Amino acid sequence: MRALPAIGALLVGVMVLAIGYVLGMARESGRAADVPVPSVVDIGFAQDMSEHHDQAILMARTLAPDVAPEVRGLADRIVVAQTAETATMRGWLTWFGEPAGAAEPMAWMHVDDGSGAHDHETAADADGEHPPMPGTASTEQIQRLAAARGVDAEVLFLQLMIRHHEGGIEMATVARDDPRTGEATRQLAGSMIGEQNSEIGLMRGLLLARGGQELAG
């Protein structure tokens, strides 16, 4: 938890940098009208990935204080990285006058471009049992994590976060590869893919060391 007091200052700093990035584009072009207009993918990705990150941050902060230092350190790393990324994305949304949350979450991943290439099955099933975003944990799983202690908490956290990261990579990959995605979004999505793949490798090693298995689905 030692890294957490710095997060408030980090969030403010990255928010300023995110808005400054867009303002810089406007100054470079000489006309505000030349600032790139965000696509439905840019907006939807920023809205939904911010919410997806919110849950990862919640899980990391929910983790019991008695876990091993290597697991606690990983959780703190996730909080810092994803808080910064969320500040960036919400900074973009603020600048472009878009709401922080989507009226139809994940709709950007289901937009038909004529080829069906973006018809990803990530929405809730008809029975409503599965979360609307890939990899997200249920309320019951978060409650179990809050109650868990020691190795049990470590295993559950690693299981939930591996699946959560896999879902985040799925979302980021779609955004990176969509031809309508703006360059800033594409770069951020690519950075997330690399970062979260690296963390998944680390978490799989930690989970294996504790005799745990990854969650199915």
N, CA, C and O of each residue as an XYZ file, in Angstrom:
868
protein
N       0.815     -1.210      0.000
C       0.000      0.000      0.000
C       0.854      1.268      0.000
O       0.313      2.373     -0.047
N       2.183      1.123      0.053
C       3.013      2.320      0.161
C       2.911      3.214     -1.048
O       3.107      4.425     -0.936
N       2.603      2.637     -2.233
C       2.559      3.439     -3.455
C       1.273      4.227     -3.581
O       1.202      5.169     -4.370
N       0.248      3.860     -2.814
C      -1.073      4.442     -3.014
C      -1.177      5.924     -2.672
O      -1.915      6.624     -3.366
N      -0.490      6.465     -1.646
C      -0.636      7.899     -1.376
C      -0.214      8.776     -2.539
O      -0.669      9.915     -2.645
N       0.646      8.271     -3.417
C       1.123      9.072     -4.549
C       0.144      9.076     -5.708
O       0.319      9.838     -6.659
N      -0.878      8.242     -5.648
C      -1.750      8.082     -6.807
C      -2.563      9.336     -7.093
O      -2.789      9.674     -8.255
N      -3.011     10.040     -6.035
C      -3.796     11.251     -6.267
C      -3.010     12.273     -7.070
O      -3.529     12.852     -8.025
N      -1.766     12.495     -6.689
C      -0.921     13.449     -7.419
C      -0.638     12.948     -8.821
O      -0.607     13.735     -9.766
N      -0.432     11.643     -8.968
C      -0.165     11.068    -10.281
C      -1.352     11.256    -11.204
O      -1.188     11.609    -12.372
N      -2.552     11.020    -10.680
C      -3.762     11.161    -11.479
C      -3.900     12.580    -12.003
O      -4.178     12.786    -13.184
N      -3.705     13.561    -11.127
C      -3.809     14.959    -11.553
C      -2.767     15.268    -12.609
O      -3.065     15.922    -13.608
N      -1.552     14.802    -12.393
C      -0.488     15.076    -13.344
C      -0.756     14.478    -14.705
O      -0.542     15.132    -15.726
N      -1.222     13.237    -14.731
C      -1.481     12.592    -16.011
C      -2.687     13.210    -16.689
O      -2.718     13.303    -17.916
N      -3.688     13.638    -15.920
C      -4.852     14.313    -16.509
C      -4.404     15.574    -17.233
O      -4.848     15.848    -18.348
N      -3.523     16.340    -16.595
C      -3.009     17.561    -17.228
C      -2.256     17.213    -18.507
O      -2.417     17.881    -19.529
N      -1.429     16.160    -18.450
C      -0.682     15.756    -19.630
C      -1.607     15.292    -20.746
O      -1.357     15.579    -21.917
N      -2.678     14.573    -20.395
C      -3.607     14.071    -21.405
C      -4.298     15.210    -22.127
O      -4.388     15.207    -23.355
N      -4.791     16.193    -21.367
C      -5.450     17.340    -21.989
C      -4.416     18.177    -22.737
O      -4.702     18.709    -23.809
N      -3.228     18.293    -22.177
C      -2.170     19.033    -22.839
C      -1.790     18.421    -24.170
O      -1.423     19.137    -25.101
N      -1.871     17.122    -24.271
C      -1.567     16.436    -25.525
C      -2.513     16.896    -26.629
O      -2.089     17.191    -27.746
N      -3.807     16.951    -26.295
C      -4.787     17.377    -27.285
C      -4.620     18.848    -27.607
O      -4.705     19.245    -28.769
N      -4.380     19.669    -26.579
C      -4.152     21.095    -26.817
C      -2.912     21.305    -27.685
O      -2.873     22.209    -28.520
N      -1.913     20.469    -27.479
C      -0.704     20.571    -28.279
C      -0.990     20.299    -29.742
O      -0.429     20.952    -30.623
N      -1.864     19.334    -30.004
C      -2.231     19.060    -31.388
C      -2.912     20.262    -32.008
O      -2.703     20.569    -33.181
N      -3.733     20.946    -31.211
C      -4.433     22.116    -31.734
C      -3.449     23.239    -32.044
O      -3.569     23.903    -33.073
N      -2.474     23.453    -31.155
C      -1.489     24.512    -31.387
C      -0.632     24.193    -32.601
O      -0.284     25.078    -33.383
N      -0.295     22.911    -32.747
C       0.551     22.499    -33.854
C      -0.127     22.757    -35.192
O       0.529     23.138    -36.161
N      -1.427     22.553    -35.245
C      -2.155     22.746    -36.494
C      -2.471     24.214    -36.737
O      -2.660     24.645    -37.875
N      -2.527     24.987    -35.627
C      -2.843     26.401    -35.766
C      -4.323     26.699    -35.714
O      -4.711     27.861    -35.593
N      -5.160     25.683    -35.803
C      -6.604     25.909    -35.780
C      -7.241     24.808    -34.949
O      -6.937     23.630    -35.137
N      -8.142     25.193    -34.011
C      -8.809     24.205    -33.161
C      -9.595     23.223    -33.995
O      -9.765     22.069    -33.603
N     -10.081     23.673    -35.157
C     -10.889     22.794    -36.001
C     -10.078     21.624    -36.528
O     -10.652     20.628    -36.970
N      -8.736     21.724    -36.490
C      -7.897     20.664    -37.011
C      -7.619     19.565    -35.994
O      -6.983     18.563    -36.318
N      -8.096     19.751    -34.763
C      -7.927     18.695    -33.769
C      -8.694     17.466    -34.240
O      -9.869     17.579    -34.587
N      -8.055     16.287    -34.263
C      -8.733     15.094    -34.764
C     -10.062     14.845    -34.057
O     -10.159     14.957    -32.835
N     -11.069     14.510    -34.829
C     -12.378     14.190    -34.263
C     -12.354     12.730    -33.824
O     -12.055     11.859    -34.640
N     -12.657     12.437    -32.566
C     -12.601     11.043    -32.100
C     -13.673     10.195    -32.758
O     -14.796     10.655    -32.967
N     -13.333      8.973    -33.081
C     -14.286      8.037    -33.675
C     -15.103      7.369    -32.576
O     -14.832      7.544    -31.388
N     -16.102      6.606    -32.988
C     -16.914      5.860    -32.031
C     -16.049      4.876    -31.250
O     -16.341      4.577    -30.092
N     -14.993      4.376    -31.870
C     -14.088      3.447    -31.194
C     -13.243      4.186    -30.152
O     -13.075      3.706    -29.031
N     -12.712      5.358    -30.526
C     -11.928      6.152    -29.572
C     -12.746      6.460    -28.319
O     -12.270      6.292    -27.196
N     -13.971      6.907    -28.526
C     -14.827      7.294    -27.399
C     -15.245      6.079    -26.586
O     -15.116      6.071    -25.361
N     -15.746      5.052    -27.266
C     -16.215      3.860    -26.568
C     -15.115      3.146    -25.812
O     -15.322      2.683    -24.690
N     -13.936      3.055    -26.428
C     -12.812      2.411    -25.762
C     -12.423      3.183    -24.502
O     -12.205      2.583    -23.450
N     -12.336      4.508    -24.604
C     -11.962      5.318    -23.443
C     -12.980      5.169    -22.321
O     -12.605      5.070    -21.152
N     -14.256      5.154    -22.662
C     -15.301      5.026    -21.650
C     -15.273      3.655    -20.989
O     -15.271      3.547    -19.763
N     -15.251      2.601    -21.818
C     -15.370      1.248    -21.281
C     -14.081      0.754    -20.640
O     -14.120      0.057    -19.626
N     -12.937      1.110    -21.222
C     -11.686      0.667    -20.611
C     -11.444      1.377    -19.286
O     -10.845      0.804    -18.376
N     -11.906      2.622    -19.170
C     -11.800      3.316    -17.883
C     -12.587      2.567    -16.814
O     -12.107      2.381    -15.696
N     -13.797      2.139    -17.162
C     -14.614      1.379    -16.200
C     -13.977      0.027    -15.903
O     -13.980     -0.428    -14.759
N     -13.428     -0.616    -16.937
C     -12.749     -1.898    -16.760
C     -11.567     -1.729    -15.801
O     -11.357     -2.550    -14.908
N     -10.800     -0.655    -15.999
C      -9.681     -0.364    -15.104
C     -10.161     -0.091    -13.675
O      -9.500     -0.479    -12.712
N     -11.308      0.574    -13.541
C     -11.843      0.869    -12.210
C     -11.974     -0.407    -11.385
O     -11.676     -0.416    -10.190
N     -12.425     -1.493    -12.037
C     -12.596     -2.732    -11.275
C     -11.249     -3.350    -10.909
O     -11.097     -3.906     -9.821
N     -10.279     -3.258    -11.805
C      -8.946     -3.777    -11.472
C      -8.370     -3.029    -10.273
O      -7.787     -3.638     -9.376
N      -8.534     -1.720    -10.262
C      -8.060     -0.905     -9.139
C      -8.797     -1.294     -7.851
O      -8.186     -1.395     -6.787
N     -10.107     -1.510     -7.954
C     -10.898     -1.930     -6.800
C     -10.397     -3.261     -6.247
O     -10.239     -3.408     -5.035
N     -10.150     -4.223     -7.120
C      -9.673     -5.529     -6.661
C      -8.306     -5.407     -5.990
O      -8.054     -6.038     -4.964
N      -7.432     -4.598     -6.571
C      -6.099     -4.428     -5.988
C      -6.169     -3.778     -4.613
O      -5.397     -4.120     -3.717
N      -7.091     -2.845     -4.451
C      -7.233     -2.173     -3.156
C      -7.996     -3.036     -2.149
O      -7.865     -2.846     -0.940
N      -8.791     -3.981     -2.651
C      -9.568     -4.867     -1.783
C      -8.693     -5.967     -1.185
O      -9.018     -6.527     -0.137
N      -7.604     -6.267     -1.843
C      -6.717     -7.341     -1.409
C      -6.274     -7.139      0.041
O      -5.877     -6.042      0.433
N      -6.348     -8.207      0.827
C      -6.011     -8.151      2.257
C      -4.571     -7.690      2.482
O      -3.704     -7.955      1.649
N      -4.305     -7.002      3.599
C      -2.956     -6.491      3.879
C      -1.954     -7.560      4.275
O      -0.755     -7.287      4.332
N      -2.426     -8.787      4.552
C      -1.498     -9.806      5.043
C      -0.924    -10.692      3.936
O      -0.348    -11.740      4.226
N      -1.075    -10.286      2.676
C      -0.564    -11.109      1.583
C       0.949    -10.934      1.440
O       1.537    -10.009      1.999
N       1.562    -11.839      0.684
C       3.008    -11.809      0.492
C       3.436    -10.524     -0.228
O       2.678     -9.989     -1.037
N       4.643    -10.030      0.062
C       5.111     -8.767     -0.530
C       5.089     -8.750     -2.058
O       4.803     -7.715     -2.660
N       5.390     -9.893     -2.689
C       5.416     -9.910     -4.149
C       4.014     -9.750     -4.751
O       3.862     -9.181     -5.832
N       2.996    -10.252     -4.052
C       1.619    -10.081     -4.520
C       1.151     -8.661     -4.224
O       0.494     -8.026     -5.049
N       1.503     -8.164     -3.017
C       1.138     -6.784     -2.680
C       1.796     -5.794     -3.645
O       1.171     -4.823     -4.072
N       3.055     -6.051     -3.981
C       3.756     -5.172     -4.910
C       3.120     -5.165     -6.284
O       3.015     -4.118     -6.923
N       2.694     -6.341     -6.741
C       2.007     -6.424     -8.027
C       0.703     -5.647     -7.994
O       0.387     -4.921     -8.936
N      -0.059     -5.797     -6.909
C      -1.331     -5.081     -6.783
C      -1.106     -3.570     -6.806
O      -1.859     -2.843     -7.454
N      -0.077     -3.092     -6.105
C       0.227     -1.659     -6.097
C       0.639     -1.176     -7.484
O       0.268     -0.078     -7.898
N       1.395     -1.988     -8.192
C       1.812     -1.649     -9.560
C       0.600     -1.504    -10.477
O       0.545     -0.596    -11.307
N      -0.356     -2.393    -10.323
C      -1.574     -2.329    -11.135
C      -2.350     -1.057    -10.825
O      -2.839     -0.386    -11.734
N      -2.463     -0.725     -9.538
C      -3.183      0.493     -9.149
C      -2.552      1.719     -9.793
O      -3.256      2.546    -10.374
N      -1.225      1.846     -9.696
C      -0.538      3.024    -10.220
C      -0.688      3.112    -11.737
O      -1.038      4.167    -12.267
N      -0.421      1.993    -12.447
C      -0.462      2.004    -13.907
C      -1.871      2.277    -14.430
O      -2.059      3.079    -15.345
N      -2.851      1.607    -13.843
C      -4.194      1.739    -14.390
C      -4.878      3.031    -13.950
O      -5.774      3.518    -14.639
N      -4.470      3.592    -12.814
C      -4.962      4.917    -12.436
C      -4.472      5.958    -13.437
O      -5.226      6.842    -13.845
N      -3.207      5.847    -13.828
C      -2.645      6.790    -14.800
C      -3.336      6.661    -16.151
O      -3.665      7.665    -16.781
N      -3.556      5.428    -16.596
C      -4.207      5.215    -17.890
C      -5.650      5.712    -17.872
O      -6.127      6.293    -18.847
N      -6.340      5.479    -16.757
C      -7.713      5.953    -16.632
C      -7.765      7.473    -16.660
O      -8.654      8.055    -17.282
N      -6.818      8.118    -15.987
C      -6.759      9.583    -16.010
C      -6.552     10.092    -17.427
O      -7.155     11.089    -17.826
N      -5.708      9.417    -18.183
C      -5.474      9.804    -19.574
C      -6.758      9.703    -20.387
O      -7.135     10.644    -21.086
N      -7.421      8.564    -20.293
C      -8.634      8.352    -21.099
C      -9.764      9.291    -20.695
O     -10.478      9.805    -21.556
N      -9.930      9.517    -19.412
C     -10.997     10.428    -18.981
C     -10.621     11.882    -19.278
O     -11.496     12.731    -19.448
N      -9.331     12.159    -19.338
C      -8.901     13.479    -19.780
C      -9.289     13.723    -21.222
O      -9.747     14.811    -21.571
N      -9.109     12.713    -22.067
C      -9.532     12.828    -23.470
C     -11.037     13.070    -23.559
O     -11.494     13.946    -24.293
N     -11.797     12.283    -22.803
C     -13.256     12.410    -22.852
C     -13.705     13.799    -22.409
O     -14.608     14.388    -23.002
N     -13.067     14.314    -21.364
C     -13.403     15.662    -20.893
C     -13.118     16.696    -21.982
O     -13.944     17.569    -22.246
N     -11.953     16.594    -22.608
C     -11.595     17.563    -23.641
C     -12.574     17.525    -24.812
O     -12.948     18.572    -25.340
N     -12.987     16.340    -25.216
C     -13.881     16.209    -26.366
C     -15.354     16.359    -26.003
O     -16.223     16.209    -26.862
N     -15.640     16.654    -24.732
C     -17.018     16.891    -24.320
C     -17.876     15.636    -24.302
O     -19.090     15.708    -24.494
N     -17.257     14.495    -24.075
C     -17.981     13.219    -24.041
C     -18.167     12.771    -22.590
O     -17.323     13.058    -21.740
N     -19.265     12.071    -22.304
C     -19.487     11.593    -20.929
C     -18.473     10.539    -20.528
O     -17.909      9.844    -21.374
N     -18.251     10.429    -19.231
C     -17.280      9.456    -18.731
C     -17.751      8.023    -18.933
O     -16.937      7.115    -19.103
N     -19.072      7.817    -18.913
C     -19.624      6.479    -19.088
C     -20.425      6.361    -20.370
O     -21.010      7.337    -20.839
N     -20.449      5.165    -20.933
C     -21.168      4.922    -22.178
C     -22.639      4.629    -21.912
O     -22.977      3.935    -20.953
N     -23.510      5.160    -22.764
C     -24.937      4.851    -22.660
C     -25.172      3.379    -22.979
O     -26.056      2.748    -22.400
N     -24.382      2.838    -23.897
C     -24.462      1.423    -24.267
C     -23.057      0.829    -24.174
O     -22.324      0.815    -25.163
N     -22.682      0.343    -23.003
C     -21.336     -0.208    -22.841
C     -21.026     -1.296    -23.861
O     -21.869     -2.141    -24.162
N     -19.822     -1.264    -24.380
C     -19.276     -2.234    -25.317
C     -19.878     -2.160    -26.717
O     -19.574     -3.003    -27.561
N     -20.729     -1.163    -26.977
C     -21.345     -1.059    -28.307
C     -20.288     -0.862    -29.386
O     -20.470     -1.322    -30.514
N     -19.192     -0.192    -29.065
C     -18.132      0.050    -30.056
C     -17.497     -1.240    -30.551
O     -16.936     -1.267    -31.647
N     -17.575     -2.310    -29.763
C     -17.028     -3.595    -30.190
C     -18.016     -4.389    -31.027
O     -17.695     -5.473    -31.514
N     -19.204     -3.856    -31.193
C     -20.239     -4.563    -31.954
C     -20.679     -3.787    -33.185
O     -21.640     -4.170    -33.852
N     -19.980     -2.697    -33.492
C     -20.342     -1.899    -34.662
C     -20.061     -2.704    -35.916
O     -18.961     -3.232    -36.083
N     -21.037     -2.801    -36.792
C     -20.887     -3.549    -38.036
C     -20.294     -2.635    -39.099
O     -20.915     -1.647    -39.492
N     -19.086     -2.967    -39.566
C     -18.433     -2.149    -40.584
C     -18.688     -2.675    -41.987
O     -18.046     -2.255    -42.949
N     -19.647     -3.613    -42.090
C     -19.974     -4.184    -43.384
C     -19.351     -5.547    -43.593
O     -19.790     -6.305    -44.458
N     -18.329     -5.868    -42.808
C     -17.660     -7.159    -42.953
C     -17.939     -8.080    -41.781
O     -17.619     -9.268    -41.822
N     -18.549     -7.516    -40.715
C     -18.803     -8.311    -39.517
C     -17.582     -8.483    -38.652
O     -17.611     -9.227    -37.671
N     -16.487     -7.791    -39.011
C     -15.218     -7.980    -38.309
C     -15.252     -7.489    -36.877
O     -14.413     -7.886    -36.069
N     -16.213     -6.627    -36.545
C     -16.246     -6.041    -35.204
C     -17.388     -6.597    -34.367
O     -17.742     -6.022    -33.339
N     -17.963     -7.706    -34.799
C     -19.083     -8.289    -34.070
C     -18.562     -9.222    -32.996
O     -18.712    -10.439    -33.103
N     -17.948     -8.659    -31.956
C     -17.340     -9.460    -30.892
C     -18.378     -9.834    -29.841
O     -19.178     -9.000    -29.416
N     -18.353    -11.082    -29.434
C     -19.308    -11.566    -28.442
C     -18.792    -11.279    -27.040
O     -18.224    -12.155    -26.389
N     -18.991    -10.049    -26.579
C     -18.543     -9.698    -25.237
C     -19.689     -9.212    -24.369
O     -19.501     -9.016    -23.168
N     -20.861     -9.013    -24.935
C     -21.994     -8.518    -24.162
C     -22.560     -9.625    -23.287
O     -22.246    -10.801    -23.476
N     -23.395     -9.243    -22.328
C     -23.998    -10.227    -21.426
C     -24.859    -11.204    -22.206
O     -25.525    -10.820    -23.168
N     -24.848    -12.456    -21.801
C     -25.707    -13.453    -22.412
C     -27.164    -13.125    -22.128
O     -27.474    -12.293    -21.275
N     -28.045    -13.787    -22.851
C     -29.481    -13.521    -22.699
C     -29.951    -13.749    -21.268
O     -30.889    -13.100    -20.806
N     -29.286    -14.689    -20.555
C     -29.698    -14.950    -19.174
C     -29.150    -13.918    -18.200
O     -29.495    -13.926    -17.018
N     -28.288    -13.024    -18.701
C     -27.770    -11.939    -17.857
C     -26.754    -12.384    -16.829
O     -26.414    -11.610    -15.935
N     -26.248    -13.631    -16.926
C     -25.360    -14.146    -15.885
C     -23.908    -13.705    -16.050
O     -23.148    -13.696    -15.082
N     -23.524    -13.344    -17.258
C     -22.137    -12.988    -17.499
C     -21.965    -11.477    -17.544
O     -22.847    -10.771    -18.034
N     -20.856    -10.977    -17.047
C     -20.639     -9.523    -17.032
C     -20.540     -8.970    -18.442
O     -20.138     -9.689    -19.357
N     -20.903     -7.693    -18.640
C     -20.918     -7.104    -19.972
C     -19.538     -6.832    -20.546
O     -19.406     -6.660    -21.757
N     -18.518     -6.788    -19.720
C     -17.168     -6.547    -20.212
C     -16.318     -7.787    -19.998
O     -16.416     -8.436    -18.957
N     -15.485     -8.121    -20.973
C     -14.701     -9.354    -20.854
C     -13.760     -9.328    -19.659
O     -13.049     -8.353    -19.420
N     -13.777    -10.417    -18.926
C     -12.842    -10.584    -17.822
C     -13.251    -10.005    -16.490
O     -12.572    -10.234    -15.489
N     -14.345     -9.259    -16.446
C     -14.698     -8.619    -15.184
C     -15.256     -9.616    -14.171
O     -15.877    -10.615    -14.533
N     -15.021     -9.322    -12.904
C     -15.467    -10.184    -11.814
C     -16.887     -9.815    -11.400
O     -17.333     -8.683    -11.587
N     -17.578    -10.786    -10.838
C     -18.933    -10.555    -10.339
C     -18.872     -9.905     -8.957
O     -17.822     -9.901     -8.313
N     -19.990     -9.362     -8.508
C     -20.065     -8.780     -7.166
C     -19.731     -9.818     -6.104
O     -19.051     -9.514     -5.124
N     -20.210    -11.039     -6.300
C     -19.955    -12.121     -5.338
C     -18.467    -12.432     -5.256
O     -17.950    -12.699     -4.171
N     -17.771    -12.401     -6.395
C     -16.332    -12.678     -6.391
C     -15.549    -11.567     -5.684
O     -14.573    -11.841     -4.985
N     -15.972    -10.333     -5.866
C     -15.324     -9.216     -5.170
C     -15.534     -9.345     -3.665
O     -14.624     -9.077     -2.881
N     -16.733     -9.756     -3.266
C     -17.021     -9.946     -1.847
C     -16.164    -11.065     -1.262
O     -15.668    -10.952     -0.141
N     -15.992    -12.137     -2.018
C     -15.130    -13.241     -1.572
C     -13.690    -12.774     -1.418
O     -13.007    -13.164     -0.471
N     -13.231    -11.948     -2.338
C     -11.869    -11.419     -2.256
C     -11.704    -10.543     -1.018
O     -10.674    -10.600     -0.346
N     -12.712     -9.737     -0.718
C     -12.655     -8.856      0.455
C     -12.575     -9.659      1.751
O     -11.959     -9.219      2.722
N     -13.198    -10.837      1.765
C     -13.232    -11.660      2.978
C     -12.025    -12.581      3.106
O     -11.730    -13.062      4.200
N     -11.325    -12.831      2.007
C     -10.223    -13.793      1.994
C      -8.981    -13.214      2.674
O      -8.767    -12.002      2.697
N      -8.179    -14.109      3.218
C      -6.954    -13.708      3.883
C      -5.811    -14.653      3.491
O      -6.036    -15.791      3.077
N      -4.590    -14.154      3.632
C      -3.421    -14.980      3.416
C      -3.331    -15.553      2.011
O      -3.627    -14.875      1.028
N      -2.915    -16.820      1.932
C      -2.725    -17.476      0.640
C      -4.040    -17.572     -0.130
O      -4.048    -17.471     -1.357
N      -5.142    -17.766      0.578
C      -6.436    -17.828     -0.099
C      -6.721    -16.521     -0.843
O      -7.223    -16.535     -1.967
N      -6.400    -15.412     -0.216
C      -6.593    -14.116     -0.861
C      -5.662    -13.970     -2.055
O      -6.064    -13.459     -3.101
N      -4.424    -14.415     -1.903
C      -3.451    -14.320     -2.993
C      -3.926    -15.103     -4.214
O      -3.896    -14.598     -5.336
N      -4.364    -16.337     -3.987
C      -4.801    -17.191     -5.094
C      -6.018    -16.596     -5.795
O      -6.050    -16.518     -7.023
N      -7.008    -16.179     -5.029
C      -8.216    -15.626     -5.638
C      -7.904    -14.341     -6.396
O      -8.409    -14.134     -7.500
N      -7.083    -13.485     -5.816
C      -6.703    -12.243     -6.486
C      -6.014    -12.529     -7.813
O      -6.342    -11.918     -8.830
N      -5.066    -13.451     -7.805
C      -4.342    -13.789     -9.024
C      -5.270    -14.397    -10.068
O      -5.165    -14.082    -11.253
N      -6.168    -15.259     -9.636
C      -7.127    -15.855    -10.573
C      -8.003    -14.785    -11.231
O      -8.169    -14.758    -12.450
N      -8.554    -13.913    -10.397
C      -9.452    -12.876    -10.918
C      -8.699    -11.877    -11.789
O      -9.221    -11.433    -12.811
N      -7.486    -11.523    -11.397
C      -6.758    -10.496    -12.144
C      -6.201    -11.034    -13.457
O      -6.124    -10.294    -14.437
N      -5.815    -12.297    -13.498
C      -5.390    -12.881    -14.774
C      -6.542    -12.822    -15.771
O      -6.370    -12.385    -16.909
N      -7.700    -13.261    -15.339
C      -8.864    -13.236    -16.240
C      -9.231    -11.799    -16.621
O      -9.599    -11.526    -17.764
N      -9.127    -10.892    -15.657
C      -9.440     -9.482    -15.913
C      -8.485     -8.907    -16.960
O      -8.913     -8.214    -17.882
N      -7.202     -9.194    -16.814
C      -6.204     -8.718    -17.780
C      -6.462     -9.320    -19.168
O      -6.333     -8.631    -20.179
N      -6.820    -10.587    -19.211
C      -7.107    -11.210    -20.508
C      -8.260    -10.496    -21.207
O      -8.231    -10.294    -22.421
N      -9.271    -10.117    -20.435
C     -10.382     -9.355    -20.995
C      -9.948     -7.982    -21.457
O     -10.382     -7.510    -22.508
N      -9.088     -7.332    -20.675
C      -8.579     -6.021    -21.059
C      -7.771     -6.091    -22.343
O      -7.868     -5.203    -23.191
N      -6.976     -7.139    -22.491
C      -6.188     -7.319    -23.713
C      -7.111     -7.530    -24.910
O      -6.842     -7.020    -25.998
N      -8.190     -8.275    -24.716
C      -9.163     -8.469    -25.797
C      -9.717     -7.127    -26.261
O      -9.774     -6.857    -27.461
N     -10.124     -6.288    -25.313
C     -10.670     -4.975    -25.654
C      -9.624     -4.101    -26.338
O      -9.906     -3.459    -27.349
N      -8.416     -4.082    -25.778
C      -7.358     -3.236    -26.330
C      -6.943     -3.690    -27.720
O      -6.603     -2.862    -28.566
N      -6.966     -4.986    -27.964
C      -6.596     -5.507    -29.276
C      -7.599     -5.076    -30.339
O      -7.220     -4.705    -31.450
N      -8.884     -5.130    -29.989
C      -9.909     -4.677    -30.931
C      -9.719     -3.202    -31.258
O      -9.799     -2.800    -32.419
N      -9.466     -2.394    -30.222
C      -9.266     -0.957    -30.441
C      -8.014     -0.699    -31.268
O      -8.037      0.128    -32.180
N      -6.938     -1.384    -30.967
C      -5.687     -1.181    -31.708
C      -5.836     -1.515    -33.187
O      -5.282     -0.832    -34.047
N      -6.591     -2.574    -33.472
C      -6.667     -3.079    -34.839
C      -7.794     -2.482    -35.668
O      -7.858     -2.713    -36.875
N      -8.680     -1.721    -35.044
C      -9.798     -1.130    -35.788
C      -9.286      0.029    -36.649
O      -8.601      0.911    -36.132
N      -9.600      0.048    -37.940
C      -9.089      1.123    -38.813
C      -9.610      2.506    -38.460
O      -9.043      3.506    -38.902
N     -10.664      2.583    -37.683
C     -11.221      3.891    -37.315
C     -10.554      4.486    -36.078
O     -10.823      5.632    -35.716
N      -9.700      3.725    -35.441
C      -9.071      4.170    -34.197
C      -8.040      5.264    -34.455
O      -7.225      5.151    -35.371
N      -8.076      6.320    -33.648
C      -7.094      7.393    -33.742
C      -5.737      6.947    -33.231
O      -5.636      5.967    -32.493
N      -4.686      7.673    -33.626
C      -3.331      7.257    -33.297
C      -3.068      7.255    -31.791
O      -2.399      6.352    -31.288
N      -3.582      8.247    -31.066
C      -3.349      8.295    -29.617
C      -3.973      7.080    -28.938
O      -3.357      6.466    -28.068
N      -5.204      6.734    -29.340
C      -5.864      5.547    -28.775
C      -5.101      4.290    -29.149
O      -4.919      3.401    -28.316
N      -4.652      4.207    -30.398
C      -3.922      3.025    -30.860
C      -2.643      2.820    -30.040
O      -2.317      1.697    -29.655
N      -1.930      3.909    -29.782
C      -0.695      3.800    -29.009
C      -0.974      3.384    -27.569
O      -0.258      2.555    -27.009
N      -2.015      3.959    -26.971
C      -2.345      3.602    -25.591
C      -2.788      2.146    -25.504
O      -2.387      1.426    -24.590
N      -3.619      1.710    -26.457
C      -4.075      0.313    -26.469
C      -2.898     -0.635    -26.621
O      -2.848     -1.663    -25.946
N      -1.944     -0.310    -27.499
C      -0.768     -1.158    -27.683
C       0.075     -1.236    -26.425
O       0.609     -2.294    -26.092
N       0.194     -0.110    -25.723
C       0.937     -0.091    -24.465
C       0.265     -0.979    -23.424
O       0.937     -1.705    -22.692
N      -1.070     -0.918    -23.362
C      -1.810     -1.755    -22.414
C      -1.603     -3.234    -22.709
O      -1.432     -4.035    -21.790
N      -1.617     -3.597    -23.982
C      -1.445     -5.005    -24.355
C      -0.097     -5.517    -23.866
O      -0.018     -6.589    -23.267
N       0.958     -4.757    -24.117
C       2.287     -5.176    -23.679
C       2.397     -5.256    -22.164
O       2.931     -6.221    -21.616
N       1.885     -4.230    -21.499
C       1.962     -4.161    -20.035
C       1.198     -5.310    -19.386
O       1.702     -5.965    -18.473
N      -0.026     -5.550    -19.866
C      -0.857     -6.558    -19.218
C      -0.418     -7.978    -19.574
O      -0.584     -8.885    -18.759
N       0.135     -8.194    -20.765
C       0.703     -9.508    -21.080
C       1.875     -9.812    -20.154
O       2.031    -10.939    -19.684
N       2.695     -8.800    -19.898
C       3.829     -8.984    -18.991
C       3.349     -9.337    -17.582
O       3.909    -10.221    -16.933
N       2.316     -8.646    -17.118
C       1.794     -8.907    -15.778
C       1.114    -10.269    -15.696
O       1.173    -10.924    -14.656
N       0.470    -10.705    -16.777
C      -0.134    -12.037    -16.778
C       0.946    -13.104    -16.599
O       0.758    -14.054    -15.839
N       2.077    -12.952    -17.294
C       3.172    -13.910    -17.138
C       3.653    -13.972    -15.697
O       3.901    -15.054    -15.164
N       3.783    -12.815    -15.071
C       4.198    -12.763    -13.665
C       3.151    -13.416    -12.765
O       3.493    -14.189    -11.869
N       1.885    -13.107    -13.003
C       0.817    -13.655    -12.155
C       0.677    -15.160    -12.316
O       0.394    -15.862    -11.345
N       0.870    -15.657    -13.512
C       0.797    -17.115    -13.704
C       1.884    -17.822    -12.909
O       1.648    -18.893    -12.349
N       3.073    -17.232    -12.856
C       4.142    -17.822    -12.054
C       3.806    -17.808    -10.573
O       4.044    -18.791     -9.872
N       3.254    -16.700    -10.091
C       2.872    -16.595     -8.681
C       1.742    -17.561     -8.336
O       1.729    -18.158     -7.260
N       0.797    -17.708     -9.260
C      -0.327    -18.623     -9.021
C       0.144    -20.067     -8.991
O      -0.277    -20.841     -8.131
N       1.012    -20.433     -9.922
C       1.553    -21.792     -9.970
C       2.313    -22.113     -8.689
O       2.215    -23.224     -8.167
N       3.060    -21.157     -8.188
C       3.833    -21.360     -6.951
C       2.939    -21.623     -5.757
O       3.384    -22.203     -4.767
N       1.683    -21.204     -5.835
C       0.734    -21.374     -4.743
C      -0.237    -22.525     -4.990
O      -1.205    -22.705     -4.252
N       0.032    -23.290     -6.025
C      -0.792    -24.466     -6.332
C      -2.172    -24.119     -6.866
O      -3.072    -24.957     -6.833
N      -2.357    -22.885     -7.362
C      -3.655    -22.476     -7.878
C      -3.771    -22.732     -9.367
O      -2.772    -22.905    -10.065
N      -4.989    -22.754     -9.833
C      -5.282    -22.928    -11.257
C      -6.057    -21.736    -11.779
O      -6.819    -21.114    -11.039
N      -5.867    -21.414    -13.043
C      -6.602    -20.297    -13.633
C      -8.092    -20.626    -13.729
O      -8.491    -21.784    -13.854
N      -8.889    -19.576    -13.668
C     -10.335    -19.754    -13.786
C     -10.706    -20.100    -15.216
O     -10.079    -19.625    -16.163
N     -11.719    -20.923    -15.366
C     -12.188    -21.277    -16.702
C     -13.054    -20.149    -17.244
O     -13.788    -19.501    -16.498
N     -12.959    -19.922    -18.555
C     -13.815    -18.934    -19.217
C     -13.408    -17.509    -18.978
O     -14.052    -16.590    -19.484
